[in-house]
Amino acid sequence: MEDFRRTFVRVCKEAGVEPQESVLARLLQERRGGGGGGGVCLDLSGQSLSADTCLALGRVFQNDSVFTEVSLSDCMLSEEGAKGLLSGFFTNTTIKVLDLKGNNLRSAGAEALGKLLARNKTIQRLVLEWNALGMWDEAFSLFCEGLAANASLTQLDLRNNQITHQGASELASVLKRNGALEVLDLRWNNMGLLGGRSLLDSLQQNQTLVQLEMAGNNVPSDTLKALEQATGHNSDKRSLRTEGRSRTKVLSKEINTLKQEKGRQYLSLMETIDRQRDELGRSNRSTSVHVGKLQEALDERKSTVIAITAKLQMVEAALALSEQKQQDLGEMLTRVRAEKEEQRGRQAKERKKDQEDGVLREGKLLRDMQNMTDSNTQLRNKVEEQERRCKSQQQQIFELKQELTNSTAELKLRLVQAEDRLEMEKRRSKQALEDMDALRQKEVEHMNRHLEESERALQDRIFKLENQRIQLEEELSRSKAGSVTQRAEAEEELSRVRAQVRLEEREQVASLEEKLRAVRQSRQEVQNQCTQQKQTVAELQAKQGQQRLEADGLRRRVEELQQELSGKDQERVAEVSRVRVELQEQTGHLQAERATNGSLKEKISALEREMKALSSSHREALLDKESESSSLLERLRLRDAEIQRMREDEAQRASYLHSAVLAYVQGSPLGHYSSPKK
């Protein structure tokens, strides 16, 4: 998973595209979550993938060997993004399940899916629910051509794809040629009666489709029943085929057991033949020994007979005395001879019987030997064939060993290169982080200095405005004293100036009202500027990734606001000077009337209150600026903390990667070769 994420980041950098944060977060979550078991699933459902991200993912999936299942449902794929993403699955050899539900794939997506099905050989399940593949007949026909050429897909989901009866006829032609598809889901389309009939005709030739879902297509019930019966026949045939395969497996096992039993019988027969040979040899040896013993007995008898005849010759003189003895000896001799003849007859019979048994055994053994020689020739032929196979396998093993040694050397070289690249990337990333930290520190210091200078300038201006206000109050007190001294002269001219003063008073009231409206308008403009500044602050909070550009814009905005404040101060000074001149003119005109003087005093006090209100509003604006500057400083501090945390995470990941590489090198056969070098 980590290799996939690094490859994705590298491909994005090579293409000059910023990696999508949501995809990186999902890949990081998948990496932390792990994934044992047989297959590994990549779930990117619900992610709004851009076209550049799709192209990068397609390039990564071309050589990926980690994931066996990919879920891209509800990713809002564009036409270009769908093409780039699906092109990456052309050469992939590990993904077996692909989910593209709810991406609104249209003509370009259908063409890309057709190319994918024509070239990919490993995808077994494809989910295309909630798309629009059937709206364009030409594109859907290209999709059907790719499906017809595919030999690995077993499950296809085409629910809610706006497939008409023409698309159903295309699918029917596909089912006539495709021999791998087993499950097809076509619910909630618009095929109608014609589409159902075309699919029913195609099932007369298709023998592999065992499940076909057709609900929600305006197909009559009898056609649906016929489709169910056709798929049921296919499922029965499939069960029969599986049963036949199982039976053939059982029969093959039984044949193997019979062969083994035959071999054991052959070995036992050879052992019995060897035993019979040994027994025959032992019997021959025993008979020869017995014959030798009989011959010795005969020799002894002969010697005794010779001794007796000698005694007879020696004792002829005493023949009369020894007649009885001679008769006894004659009887003994006859008995010995009879026993000898009987023994000879028995020995002859036994020898004849043994010869007949030996002849029968030899014939049987000759027949068995003939059969064994035939089986031996067959076994020799098999042994020679096995020896030839062993030699070829030994040659293949030798070639594989050579390839293994070459691959181990190449892997060692790649490992060294990867370690060098890892060290270079570590140094590069460390230098980049140090440069970024230095730049951010400089920017923060510059902002702090700029804010302090602006704050001092605003405080100086406020102090100047306070001094001007004090001067105006002093001038007002002097004007009051002059008006008291000139009161007598003003009473003499009261009757003459009253009418003129009334007219002038009306004009002055109108001019003062206009000035008040102008002051209120300026205050509204200041409030609008404050709201605009708050909006810029909100935009700054929303755009954390562009903090440097936003800081520059904020700096320019502060300068503009300072210029506007300086312009407002200048306008206020000019306005105060104009009011001062008008007040001087009014004091010359209102010397004749006390009431008019009082009204002028009230108007002047109202102007002072407005000036105080304006100064208070400016103070509030300055306080808002100070709070904004403090919030910016806090954001900069948080950003620095986040950068520090990212740096620590990067260092921790680098250490984990280094330890994992070391563990892999030590645990692999390369570690045994490379450990002495360390």
C-alpha positions as CSV (number, residue, x, y, z in Angstrom):
1,M,0.0,0.0,0.0
2,E,2.8,2.4,0.8
3,D,4.5,1.6,-2.4
4,F,1.3,2.3,-4.3
5,R,1.0,5.7,-2.6
6,R,4.6,6.6,-3.3
7,T,4.2,5.6,-6.9
8,F,1.0,7.7,-7.2
9,V,2.7,10.8,-5.7
10,R,5.7,10.3,-8.1
11,V,3.5,10.0,-11.1
12,C,1.6,13.1,-10.1
13,K,4.9,15.0,-9.8
14,E,6.1,13.8,-13.1
15,A,2.9,15.0,-14.7
16,G,3.1,18.3,-12.9
17,V,-0.1,17.8,-11.0
18,E,-0.8,18.2,-7.3
19,P,-1.9,14.9,-5.8
20,Q,-5.5,14.9,-4.6
21,E,-5.6,15.1,-0.9
22,S,-8.7,12.9,-0.5
23,V,-7.1,10.1,-2.4
24,L,-3.9,10.4,-0.4
25,A,-5.9,10.3,2.8
26,R,-7.8,7.2,1.7
27,L,-4.6,5.5,0.7
28,L,-3.0,6.4,4.1
29,Q,-6.1,5.1,5.9
30,E,-6.0,1.8,3.9
31,R,-2.3,1.5,4.8
32,R,-3.0,2.0,8.5
33,G,-5.9,-0.3,8.4
34,G,-3.8,-3.0,6.9
35,G,-5.4,-5.8,5.0
36,G,-4.7,-9.4,5.7
37,G,-6.5,-12.3,4.1
38,G,-6.2,-13.4,0.5
39,G,-7.2,-10.3,-1.5
40,V,-6.5,-6.6,-0.9
41,C,-9.3,-4.1,-1.7
42,L,-8.8,-0.4,-2.7
43,D,-11.9,1.6,-1.8
44,L,-12.1,5.0,-3.4
45,S,-15.9,5.2,-3.6
46,G,-17.5,8.6,-3.1
47,Q,-14.3,10.5,-4.1
48,S,-14.7,13.2,-6.7
49,L,-11.7,12.2,-8.9
50,S,-10.4,14.8,-11.3
51,A,-9.2,14.0,-14.8
52,D,-5.5,14.4,-13.9
53,T,-6.0,12.1,-10.8
54,C,-7.6,9.5,-13.0
55,L,-4.7,9.6,-15.5
56,A,-2.2,9.3,-12.7
57,L,-4.1,6.3,-11.1
58,G,-4.3,4.7,-14.6
59,R,-0.5,4.9,-14.9
60,V,-0.1,3.4,-11.5
61,F,-2.5,0.5,-12.1
62,Q,-0.6,-0.6,-15.2
63,N,2.1,-2.2,-13.2
64,D,0.3,-2.7,-9.8
65,S,0.5,-6.2,-8.3
66,V,-1.0,-5.4,-4.8
67,F,-4.8,-5.0,-5.2
68,T,-7.2,-7.7,-6.3
69,E,-10.4,-5.6,-5.9
70,V,-10.9,-1.9,-6.8
71,S,-14.1,0.1,-5.9
72,L,-14.6,3.4,-7.8
73,S,-18.4,3.8,-7.3
74,D,-19.9,7.3,-7.2
75,C,-16.6,9.0,-8.2
76,M,-18.1,11.4,-10.8
77,L,-15.7,10.4,-13.5
78,S,-15.5,12.6,-16.6
79,E,-15.1,11.2,-20.1
80,E,-11.4,12.0,-20.2
81,G,-10.9,10.7,-16.7
82,A,-12.7,7.5,-17.4
83,K,-10.5,6.8,-20.5
84,G,-7.3,7.5,-18.6
85,L,-8.3,5.4,-15.7
86,L,-9.6,2.4,-17.6
87,S,-6.5,2.4,-19.9
88,G,-4.5,1.5,-16.8
89,F,-6.4,-1.8,-16.4
90,F,-5.4,-3.0,-19.8
91,T,-2.1,-4.6,-18.7
92,N,-3.0,-5.3,-15.1
93,T,-2.8,-9.0,-14.1
94,T,-4.0,-9.0,-10.5
95,I,-7.3,-7.1,-10.2
96,K,-10.3,-9.5,-10.3
97,V,-13.2,-7.3,-9.2
98,L,-13.9,-3.8,-10.5
99,D,-16.7,-1.6,-9.3
100,L,-17.7,1.4,-11.4
101,K,-21.2,2.0,-10.0
102,G,-22.9,5.4,-10.4
103,N,-20.3,7.2,-12.5
104,N,-22.7,8.2,-15.4
105,L,-20.4,6.6,-18.0
106,R,-21.5,7.4,-21.5
107,S,-20.2,6.8,-25.1
108,A,-16.5,7.4,-24.4
109,G,-16.8,5.2,-21.2
110,A,-18.5,2.4,-23.1
111,E,-15.7,2.4,-25.8
112,A,-13.0,2.4,-23.1
113,L,-14.8,-0.5,-21.3
114,G,-15.0,-2.4,-24.6
115,K,-11.2,-2.0,-25.1
116,L,-10.6,-3.1,-21.5
117,L,-12.7,-6.3,-21.8
118,A,-10.9,-7.1,-25.1
119,R,-7.4,-6.8,-23.6
120,N,-7.7,-7.7,-19.9
121,K,-7.5,-11.4,-19.0
122,T,-8.0,-11.3,-15.2
123,I,-11.1,-9.3,-14.3
124,Q,-13.8,-11.8,-13.2
125,R,-16.5,-9.5,-11.8
126,L,-17.5,-6.0,-13.3
127,V,-20.2,-3.8,-11.7
128,L,-21.6,-1.0,-14.0
129,E,-24.8,-0.2,-12.2
130,W,-26.3,3.3,-12.6
131,N,-24.5,4.4,-15.8
132,A,-25.7,5.3,-19.2
133,L,-24.0,2.8,-21.5
134,G,-27.1,2.0,-23.5
135,M,-27.9,5.5,-24.7
136,W,-25.5,5.4,-27.7
137,D,-25.9,2.4,-29.9
138,E,-22.5,2.6,-31.6
139,A,-20.6,2.9,-28.3
140,F,-22.6,0.1,-26.8
141,S,-21.9,-2.1,-29.8
142,L,-18.1,-1.5,-29.2
143,F,-18.6,-2.5,-25.6
144,C,-20.4,-5.7,-26.7
145,E,-17.6,-6.6,-29.1
146,G,-15.1,-6.3,-26.3
147,L,-17.3,-8.4,-24.1
148,A,-17.6,-11.1,-26.8
149,A,-13.8,-11.3,-27.1
150,N,-13.4,-11.6,-23.3
151,A,-12.7,-15.1,-21.8
152,S,-12.3,-14.3,-18.1
153,L,-15.3,-12.2,-17.0
154,T,-17.9,-14.4,-15.2
155,Q,-20.2,-11.8,-13.5
156,L,-21.5,-8.6,-15.2
157,D,-23.8,-6.0,-13.6
158,L,-25.6,-3.7,-16.1
159,R,-28.5,-2.5,-13.9
160,N,-30.0,0.9,-14.7
161,N,-28.0,1.6,-17.9
162,Q,-30.9,2.6,-20.2
163,I,-30.4,-0.4,-22.5
164,T,-33.0,-0.6,-25.3
165,H,-34.1,-3.6,-27.4
166,Q,-31.2,-2.8,-29.8
167,G,-28.7,-3.1,-27.0
168,A,-30.4,-6.3,-26.0
169,S,-29.9,-7.7,-29.5
170,E,-26.2,-6.7,-29.2
171,L,-26.0,-8.6,-25.9
172,A,-27.7,-11.6,-27.5
173,S,-25.0,-11.8,-30.2
174,V,-22.4,-11.5,-27.4
175,L,-24.0,-14.5,-25.5
176,K,-23.9,-16.6,-28.7
177,R,-20.1,-16.1,-28.9
178,N,-19.0,-15.7,-25.2
179,G,-18.3,-18.9,-23.4
180,A,-17.2,-17.5,-20.0
181,L,-20.0,-15.3,-18.7
182,E,-22.1,-17.0,-16.0
183,V,-24.1,-14.2,-14.2
184,L,-25.7,-11.3,-16.1
185,D,-27.8,-8.7,-14.3
186,L,-30.0,-6.5,-16.6
187,R,-32.6,-5.3,-14.2
188,W,-34.3,-1.9,-14.6
189,N,-33.5,-1.2,-18.2
190,N,-35.9,-0.7,-21.2
191,M,-35.5,-3.8,-23.4
192,G,-39.2,-4.7,-23.8
193,L,-40.6,-7.8,-25.7
194,L,-38.1,-7.6,-28.6
195,G,-35.1,-7.6,-26.3
196,G,-36.4,-10.5,-24.2
197,R,-37.0,-12.6,-27.3
198,S,-33.5,-11.8,-28.7
199,L,-32.0,-12.9,-25.4
200,L,-34.1,-16.0,-25.3
201,D,-32.9,-16.9,-28.9
202,S,-29.3,-16.4,-27.8
203,L,-29.7,-18.8,-24.9
204,Q,-30.4,-21.6,-27.3
205,Q,-26.7,-21.5,-28.2
206,N,-25.2,-20.3,-25.0
207,Q,-24.3,-23.1,-22.5
208,T,-22.6,-21.2,-19.7
209,L,-25.0,-18.5,-18.5
210,V,-26.6,-19.8,-15.3
211,Q,-28.2,-16.6,-13.9
212,L,-30.0,-13.8,-15.8
213,E,-31.9,-11.0,-14.0
214,M,-34.5,-9.3,-16.2
215,A,-36.9,-7.6,-13.7
216,G,-38.1,-4.0,-14.6
217,N,-37.6,-4.3,-18.4
218,N,-41.3,-4.5,-19.5
219,V,-40.7,-8.1,-20.6
220,P,-43.8,-10.4,-20.6
221,S,-44.1,-13.0,-17.9
222,D,-44.0,-16.0,-20.4
223,T,-40.7,-14.7,-21.8
224,L,-39.3,-14.3,-18.3
225,K,-40.3,-17.9,-17.5
226,A,-38.7,-19.1,-20.7
227,L,-35.5,-17.2,-19.9
228,E,-35.5,-18.7,-16.4
229,Q,-36.0,-22.2,-17.8
230,A,-33.1,-21.7,-20.3
231,T,-30.8,-20.5,-17.5
232,G,-32.0,-23.4,-15.4
233,H,-31.1,-25.9,-18.1
234,N,-27.7,-24.2,-18.3
235,S,-27.3,-24.5,-14.5
236,D,-28.3,-28.2,-14.7
237,K,-25.8,-28.8,-17.4
238,R,-23.2,-27.0,-15.4
239,S,-24.0,-29.1,-12.4
240,L,-23.7,-32.2,-14.6
241,R,-20.4,-31.1,-15.9
242,T,-19.1,-30.4,-12.5
243,E,-20.4,-33.8,-11.4
244,G,-18.7,-35.4,-14.4
245,R,-15.5,-33.6,-13.5
246,S,-15.7,-34.8,-9.9
247,R,-16.4,-38.4,-11.1
248,T,-13.5,-38.3,-13.5
249,K,-11.3,-37.1,-10.7
250,V,-12.6,-40.0,-8.5
251,L,-12.0,-42.5,-11.4
252,S,-8.5,-41.1,-12.0
253,K,-7.8,-41.5,-8.3
254,E,-9.1,-45.1,-8.4
255,I,-7.0,-45.8,-11.5
256,N,-3.9,-44.4,-9.7
257,T,-4.7,-46.6,-6.7
258,L,-5.1,-49.6,-9.0
259,K,-1.8,-48.8,-10.6
260,Q,-0.2,-48.6,-7.2
261,E,-1.8,-51.9,-6.2
262,K,-0.6,-53.5,-9.4
263,G,2.9,-52.3,-8.7
264,R,2.7,-53.7,-5.1
265,Q,1.4,-57.0,-6.5
266,Y,4.2,-57.1,-9.0
267,L,6.7,-56.5,-6.2
268,S,5.1,-59.2,-4.0
269,L,5.2,-61.6,-6.9
270,M,8.9,-61.0,-7.5
271,E,9.5,-61.6,-3.8
272,T,7.6,-64.9,-3.9
273,I,9.6,-66.0,-7.0
274,D,12.8,-65.1,-5.1
275,R,11.6,-67.1,-2.1
276,Q,10.6,-70.1,-4.2
277,R,14.0,-70.0,-5.9
278,D,15.7,-69.9,-2.5
279,E,13.5,-72.8,-1.3
280,L,14.3,-74.9,-4.4
281,G,18.0,-74.3,-3.9
282,R,17.7,-75.3,-0.3
283,S,15.7,-78.4,-1.2
284,N,18.3,-79.4,-3.8
285,R,21.1,-78.9,-1.2
286,S,19.2,-81.0,1.4
287,T,18.6,-83.8,-1.1
288,S,22.3,-83.8,-2.1
289,V,23.2,-84.0,1.6
290,H,20.8,-86.8,2.2
291,V,22.1,-88.8,-0.8
292,G,25.7,-88.3,0.5
293,K,24.7,-89.6,3.8
294,L,23.0,-92.7,2.2
295,Q,26.1,-93.3,0.2
296,E,28.3,-93.1,3.3
297,A,25.9,-95.6,5.0
298,L,26.2,-97.9,2.0
299,D,30.0,-97.6,2.1
300,E,29.9,-98.5,5.8
301,R,27.7,-101.5,5.0
302,K,30.1,-102.6,2.4
303,S,33.0,-102.4,4.8
304,T,31.0,-104.4,7.3
305,V,30.2,-107.0,4.7
306,I,33.9,-107.3,3.8
307,A,34.8,-107.6,7.4
308,I,32.2,-110.3,7.9
309,T,33.4,-112.3,4.8
310,A,36.9,-112.1,6.2
311,K,35.7,-113.4,9.5
312,L,33.9,-116.2,7.7
313,Q,37.0,-117.2,5.9
314,M,39.0,-116.9,9.1
315,V,36.5,-119.0,11.0
316,E,35.7,-121.7,8.4
317,A,37.2,-124.1,10.8
318,A,34.8,-123.1,13.4
319,L,31.8,-123.1,11.0
320,A,29.9,-125.6,12.9
321,L,30.1,-123.6,16.0
322,S,29.0,-120.4,14.3
323,E,26.1,-121.6,12.1
324,Q,23.6,-119.9,14.3
325,K,25.6,-116.7,14.2
326,Q,25.8,-117.0,10.4
327,Q,22.1,-117.4,10.1
328,D,21.5,-114.4,12.2
329,L,24.0,-112.4,10.2
330,G,22.3,-113.6,7.0
331,E,18.9,-112.5,8.2
332,M,20.4,-109.2,9.3
333,L,22.0,-108.8,5.9
334,T,18.6,-109.6,4.1
335,R,16.9,-107.1,6.3
336,V,19.6,-104.5,5.6
337,R,19.3,-105.2,1.9
338,A,15.5,-105.0,2.0
339,E,15.7,-101.7,3.9
340,K,18.2,-100.5,1.4
341,E,16.0,-101.4,-1.5
342,E,13.0,-99.7,0.2
343,Q,15.1,-96.6,0.8
344,R,16.2,-96.6,-2.8
345,G,12.6,-96.9,-4.0
346,R,11.4,-94.2,-1.7
347,Q,14.3,-92.0,-2.8
348,A,13.5,-92.7,-6.5
349,K,9.8,-91.8,-6.0
350,E,10.7,-88.7,-4.1
351,R,13.2,-87.7,-6.7
352,K,10.7,-88.3,-9.5
353,K,8.0,-86.3,-7.7
354,D,10.5,-83.5,-7.0
355,Q,11.5,-83.5,-10.7
356,E,7.8,-83.3,-11.8
357,D,7.2,-80.5,-9.3
358,G,10.3,-78.8,-10.4
359,V,9.2,-79.1,-14.1
360,L,5.8,-77.6,-13.2
361,R,7.4,-74.8,-11.2
362,E,9.8,-74.1,-13.9
363,G,7.0,-73.8,-16.5
364,K,5.0,-71.5,-14.2
365,L,8.1,-69.5,-13.5
366,L,8.9,-69.3,-17.1
367,R,5.5,-68.0,-17.9
368,D,5.7,-65.5,-15.0
369,M,9.2,-64.5,-16.1
370,Q,7.8,-63.9,-19.7
371,N,5.1,-61.7,-18.3
372,M,7.5,-59.9,-16.0
373,T,10.0,-59.4,-18.8
374,D,7.2,-57.7,-20.9
375,S,6.2,-55.5,-17.9
376,N,9.9,-54.9,-17.3
377,T,10.4,-53.7,-20.9
378,Q,7.4,-51.3,-20.4
379,L,8.7,-50.1,-17.1
380,R,12.2,-49.6,-18.7
381,N,10.6,-47.5,-21.4
382,K,8.7,-45.5,-18.7
383,V,11.9,-45.2,-16.7
384,E,13.8,-44.0,-19.7
385,E,11.1,-41.4,-20.4
386,Q,11.1,-40.3,-16.8
387,E,14.9,-40.1,-17.0
388,R,14.6,-37.9,-20.1
389,R,12.1,-35.7,-18.3
390,C,14.3,-35.6,-15.2
391,K,17.2,-34.5,-17.4
392,S,15.1,-31.8,-19.0
393,Q,13.9,-30.7,-15.6
394,Q,17.4,-30.7,-14.3
395,Q,18.3,-28.5,-17.3
396,Q,15.4,-26.2,-16.4
397,I,16.5,-26.1,-12.8
398,F,20.0,-25.2,-13.8
399,E,18.7,-22.4,-16.0
400,L,16.4,-21.2,-13.2
401,K,19.3,-21.2,-10.8
402,Q,21.2,-19.1,-13.2
403,E,18.3,-16.7,-13.6
404,L,17.9,-16.7,-9.8
405,T,21.6,-15.7,-9.4
406,N,21.2,-13.0,-12.0
407,S,18.0,-11.7,-10.4
408,T,19.6,-11.7,-6.9
409,A,22.5,-9.7,-8.3
410,E,20.1,-7.3,-10.0
411,L,18.0,-7.0,-6.8
412,K,21.1,-6.2,-4.8
413,L,22.0,-3.5,-7.3
414,R,18.4,-2.1,-7.2
415,L,18.5,-2.3,-3.4
416,V,21.7,-0.2,-3.3
417,Q,20.2,2.2,-5.8
418,A,17.0,2.5,-3.8
419,E,18.9,3.1,-0.6
420,D,20.9,5.9,-2.4
421,R,17.7,7.4,-3.7
422,L,16.1,7.2,-0.3
423,E,19.1,9.0,1.3
424,M,19.0,11.7,-1.5
425,E,15.2,12.1,-1.0
426,K,15.7,12.4,2.8
427,R,18.3,15.1,2.3
428,R,16.3,16.9,-0.3
429,S,13.1,16.9,1.8
430,K,15.1,18.0,4.9
431,Q,16.6,20.9,3.0
432,A,13.2,21.8,1.5
433,L,11.6,21.8,5.0
434,E,14.5,24.0,6.4
435,D,14.1,26.4,3.5
436,M,10.3,26.6,4.0
437,D,10.8,27.2,7.7
438,A,13.3,29.9,7.1
439,L,11.0,31.6,4.6
440,R,8.0,31.4,6.9
441,Q,10.0,32.8,9.8
442,K,11.1,35.7,7.6
443,E,7.5,36.3,6.5
444,V,6.2,36.2,10.0
445,E,8.9,38.6,11.2
446,H,8.1,40.9,8.3
447,M,4.4,40.8,9.0
448,N,5.0,41.5,12.7
449,R,7.2,44.5,11.9
450,H,4.7,45.8,9.4
451,L,1.8,45.4,11.8
452,E,3.7,47.2,14.6
453,E,4.6,50.0,12.2
454,S,1.0,50.4,11.1
455,E,-0.2,50.3,14.7
456,R,2.3,53.0,15.7
457,A,1.3,55.2,12.7
458,L,-2.4,54.8,13.6
459,Q,-1.7,55.7,17.2
460,D,0.2,58.8,16.1
461,R,-2.7,59.8,13.9
462,I,-5.2,59.4,16.7
463,F,-2.9,61.5,19.0
464,K,-2.9,64.2,16.3
465,L,-6.7,64.1,16.0
466,E,-7.0,64.5,19.7
467,N,-4.7,67.6,19.6
468,Q,-6.8,69.0,16.8
469,R,-9.9,68.5,18.8
470,I,-8.4,70.3,21.8
471,Q,-7.4,73.2,19.6
472,L,-10.9,73.4,18.2
473,E,-12.4,73.5,21.7
474,E,-10.0,76.3,22.7
475,E,-10.9,78.3,19.6
476,L,-14.6,77.7,20.4
477,S,-14.1,79.1,23.9
478,R,-12.3,82.1,22.5
479,S,-15.2,82.6,20.0
480,K,-17.6,82.4,22.9
481,A,-15.7,85.2,24.8
482,G,-15.7,87.3,21.6
483,S,-19.4,86.8,21.2
484,V,-20.0,88.0,24.7
485,T,-18.0,91.2,24.1
486,Q,-19.7,91.8,20.8
487,R,-23.2,91.2,22.2
488,A,-24.1,94.8,22.5
489,E,-23.2,95.6,19.0
490,A,-25.1,92.5,17.8
491,E,-28.3,93.8,19.6
492,E,-28.3,97.0,17.5
493,E,-28.1,95.1,14.2
494,L,-30.7,92.5,15.4
495,S,-33.6,94.0,13.6
496,R,-31.7,94.5,10.4
497,V,-30.0,91.1,10.2
498,R,-32.8,88.9,11.5
499,A,-34.4,88.3,8.1
500,Q,-31.0,87.7,6.5
501,V,-29.9,85.4,9.3
502,R,-33.0,83.3,8.9
503,L,-32.3,82.8,5.3
504,E,-28.6,82.1,5.9
505,E,-29.6,79.8,8.8
506,R,-31.8,77.7,6.5
507,E,-29.0,77.5,4.0
508,Q,-26.5,76.6,6.7
509,V,-28.8,74.0,8.1
510,A,-29.1,72.4,4.7
511,S,-25.3,72.5,4.2
512,L,-24.8,71.0,7.7
513,E,-27.3,68.3,6.9
514,E,-25.5,67.5,3.7
515,K,-22.2,67.3,5.7
516,L,-23.9,65.0,8.2
517,R,-25.0,62.8,5.3
518,A,-21.5,62.8,3.9
519,V,-20.1,61.9,7.3
520,R,-22.6,59.1,7.7
521,Q,-21.8,57.9,4.2
522,S,-18.1,57.9,5.1
523,R,-18.9,55.9,8.2
524,Q,-20.9,53.4,6.1
525,E,-18.0,53.1,3.7
526,V,-15.7,52.4,6.7
527,Q,-18.1,49.7,7.9
528,N,-18.3,48.2,4.4
529,Q,-14.5,48.1,4.3
530,C,-14.5,46.4,7.7
531,T,-17.0,43.8,6.4
532,Q,-14.9,43.3,3.3
533,Q,-11.9,42.8,5.5
534,K,-13.8,40.2,7.5
535,Q,-14.7,38.4,4.2
536,T,-11.0,38.4,3.3
537,V,-10.2,36.8,6.6
538,A,-12.8,34.1,6.0
539,E,-11.3,33.4,2.6
540,L,-7.9,33.2,4.3
541,Q,-9.3,30.6,6.7
542,A,-10.8,28.6,3.8
543,K,-7.5,28.7,1.7
544,Q,-4.8,27.4,4.1
545,G,-2.8,25.9,1.2
546,Q,-2.3,29.3,-0.3
547,Q,-1.2,31.1,2.8
548,R,1.8,32.8,1.3
549,L,-0.3,34.4,-1.5
550,E,-3.1,35.3,0.9
551,A,-0.6,36.9,3.3
552,D,0.7,39.0,0.4
553,G,-2.8,40.0,-0.5
554,L,-3.6,40.7,3.1
555,R,-0.5,42.9,3.4
556,R,-1.5,44.8,0.3
557,R,-5.0,45.1,1.7
558,V,-3.6,46.5,5.0
559,E,-1.6,49.0,3.0
560,E,-4.7,50.1,1.0
561,L,-6.7,50.4,4.2
562,Q,-3.9,52.5,5.7
563,Q,-3.9,54.7,2.6
564,E,-7.7,54.9,2.9
565,L,-7.4,55.8,6.6
566,S,-4.8,58.5,5.8
567,G,-7.1,59.8,3.1
568,K,-10.0,59.8,5.5
569,D,-7.8,61.6,8.1
570,Q,-6.9,64.2,5.5
571,E,-10.5,64.6,4.5
572,R,-11.5,65.0,8.1
573,V,-8.8,67.6,8.6
574,A,-10.0,69.5,5.6
575,E,-13.5,69.2,6.8
576,V,-12.6,70.5,10.2
577,S,-10.8,73.4,8.6
578,R,-13.9,74.1,6.5
579,V,-16.1,73.9,9.6
580,R,-13.7,76.3,11.4
581,V,-14.0,78.8,8.6
582,E,-17.7,78.5,8.5
583,L,-17.9,78.9,12.3
584,Q,-15.8,82.1,12.0
585,E,-18.2,83.4,9.4
586,Q,-21.1,82.4,11.5
587,T,-19.8,84.1,14.6
588,G,-19.5,87.3,12.5
589,H,-23.1,86.9,11.3
590,L,-24.6,85.8,14.7
591,Q,-23.2,88.5,16.9
592,A,-26.6,90.2,16.8
593,E,-28.7,87.3,18.2
594,R,-28.2,85.2,21.3
595,A,-30.7,82.5,20.2
596,T,-28.9,82.0,16.9
597,N,-25.6,81.8,18.9
598,G,-27.1,79.1,21.1
599,S,-28.3,77.1,18.1
600,L,-24.9,77.4,16.6
601,K,-23.4,76.1,19.8
602,E,-25.7,73.1,19.8
603,K,-24.8,72.4,16.2
604,I,-21.1,72.6,17.0
605,S,-21.6,70.2,20.0
606,A,-23.5,67.8,17.7
607,L,-20.6,68.0,15.2
608,E,-18.2,67.3,18.1
609,R,-20.3,64.3,19.2
610,E,-20.2,63.0,15.6
611,M,-16.4,63.5,15.5
612,K,-16.2,61.5,18.8
613,A,-18.4,58.8,17.3
614,L,-16.2,58.8,14.2
615,S,-13.1,58.6,16.3
616,S,-14.6,55.8,18.4
617,S,-15.6,53.9,15.2
618,H,-12.0,54.3,14.0
619,R,-10.8,53.0,17.3
620,E,-13.1,50.0,16.9
621,A,-11.7,49.5,13.4
622,L,-8.2,49.6,14.8
623,L,-9.1,47.1,17.5
624,D,-10.6,44.9,14.8
625,K,-7.4,45.2,12.8
626,E,-5.4,44.3,15.9
627,S,-7.7,41.3,16.5
628,E,-7.3,40.3,12.9
629,S,-3.5,40.6,13.1
630,S,-3.5,38.5,16.3
631,S,-5.7,35.9,14.6
632,L,-3.2,35.9,11.7
633,L,-0.3,35.5,14.1
634,E,-2.2,32.6,15.7
635,R,-2.8,31.0,12.3
636,L,0.8,31.4,11.5
637,R,1.7,29.7,14.7
638,L,-0.7,26.9,14.1
639,R,0.7,26.6,10.6
640,D,4.3,26.4,12.0
641,A,3.1,23.7,14.4
642,E,1.5,21.8,11.6
643,I,4.7,22.0,9.5
644,Q,6.7,20.8,12.5
645,R,4.2,17.9,12.9
646,M,4.5,17.1,9.2
647,R,8.2,17.1,9.5
648,E,8.1,14.7,12.5
649,D,5.7,12.5,10.6
650,E,7.9,12.5,7.6
651,A,11.0,11.7,9.7
652,Q,9.0,8.9,11.4
653,R,7.9,7.5,8.1
654,A,11.5,7.6,6.8
655,S,12.7,5.8,9.9
656,Y,9.9,3.2,9.4
657,L,10.8,2.8,5.8
658,H,14.5,2.4,6.6
659,S,13.8,-0.2,9.3
660,A,11.4,-2.1,7.0
661,V,14.1,-2.1,4.2
662,L,16.7,-3.3,6.7
663,A,14.3,-6.0,8.0
664,Y,13.5,-7.1,4.4
665,V,17.2,-7.2,3.5
666,Q,18.1,-9.1,6.6
667,G,15.2,-11.5,6.2
668,S,15.6,-12.1,2.4
669,P,18.3,-14.3,0.8
670,L,20.0,-11.0,-0.2
671,G,20.6,-10.3,3.4
672,H,22.9,-13.3,3.7
673,Y,24.9,-12.1,0.8
674,S,25.0,-8.5,1.8
675,S,25.6,-9.0,5.5
676,P,29.3,-9.8,5.2
677,K,29.8,-6.6,3.3
678,K,28.4,-4.6,6.2
